[in-house]
């Protein structure tokens, strides 16, 4: 494993925040409408449902757009956790702007139980582009199980491990698996552009860790959770394959393959519960 993967990834995410909070980045002004939800949470809503009277923990919350959206679903409390100080500054500013009662905690995912509290959540939520930054999926699953109360639920929609393994698009449109599907020591990437906003990322190097669906499923069950739902999707909320993709006609701010959309899954939704009353 790249020994300094954490410092590399932290620098990468710190450098993305000015791009994501710029006028052409995330649409933060939309949250002035008290009914507005992020496109990611709108996509999740049919499966996620209302969160009335539930305590919610959002792991790897970035600048808080999804976190604030979760709070607008009636949650009793919402806590967002991220390791990026710059992202959390932006998240707190967004929560104030949106008049949302959200707490934000600066910590690594591995430390979430210690800083938030054991069995403190009715729902642990984690979203797109999150667990690929974590080297050990079993450790993540143990954290999720530690945060959940008996009867509590995990909800995750994430980039599919098949998508994370894809190479850059080929001119002939053929899709090629170039990078590992399974958990490895990590793959180093250098990308000068971010998925939102414009301008160069000042710390373009990152270390990504893929996790196969079987590895994720096994990690959760080993941690004592029962997987209750797994659905693979043809949509993804950014354009990872450039000219091979088009905006989805069915979902706002989602993309699909322009040709042969059934060729591969792009994201998945997984839900699991912690046994109990």
Buried (B, 14 or more C-beta within 10 A) or exposed (E): EBEEBBEBBBBBBBBBBBBBBBEEBBBBEEBEEEEBBBBBBBBBEEEBBEBEEBBBBBBBBBBBBBBBBBBBBEBEBBBBBBBBEBBBBBBBBBBEEBEBEBBBBBBBBBBBBEEBBEBBBBBBBBBBBBBBBBBBBBEBBBBBBBBBBEEBBBBBBBBBBBBBBBEEBEEEBEBEEEBBBEBBEBBEEEEEEBBBBEBEBEBBBBBBBBBBBEBBBBBBEEBBBEBEEEEBBBBBBBBBBEEBBEBBEEBEBBBBBEEEBEEBBBBBBBBBBBEEE
